[in-house]
Amino acid sequence: MPRTMKNHISPKEDPRYHNTYQFLKHYRDATYSLKVVVHQLETQFQLDYGSSIDRFLDSIYSAGADLSGTDIEERAKSIEKSNKMLKLLDSAVDLLRCNHKYGEQYYWILYYSFLSPQELQNTDEILDRLAPHIDRLSYRTFYRRRHAAIEALSTILWGFTANETIHLLEQFFPETETLQTGSTLAQQCD
């Protein structure tokens, strides 16, 4: 099993890293697409009903009408689902920024790499934008920290696996200490 430095699982082996990387990679497109769809839907409502979506839905709900199974309901559900996924990522990034020991650095690295509205052209441009936030950042350090930021974000989004958590606990409660059953935490998990 190939390992990266410091005995970490490589990104190819860790589906959490891969999923987070893919999520981040498509963030700009998803955000843009969601805004376009909402704008188109609002425009279509204005043309069709002479009203905003919010006013239309308020009047429908207050009249007790049921929109189940309609095109309006399906579009609204699709938009809501996409919006929830994007808000989940935004919330996880905020949590990382505010609570991780390198949160501010990781935030700016993720922001300029994946989250900013305009995609930067290359690594040099990203490093230029990062300069006011992080001093003297080399290419290698940037990629190492970007990887670490994605790993930290993965932990927030997808959590630890049980084995990772158990082995972390073993550092605080050595194997010589046993539970009432006489087995260590790691033995019970495996």
ABEGO torsion letter per residue (X at the ends): XBBBBGGBBBAAABAAAAAAAAAAAAAAAAAAAAAAAAAAAAAAAAAAAGBBAAAAAAAAAAAGBBABGBAAAAAAAAAAAAAAAAAAAAAAAAAAAAABAAAAAAAAAAAAAAABABBBABAAAAAAAAAAABBGBBAAAAAAAAAAAAAAAAAAAAEBBAAAAAAAAAAABBAABBBAAGBBAAAAAX
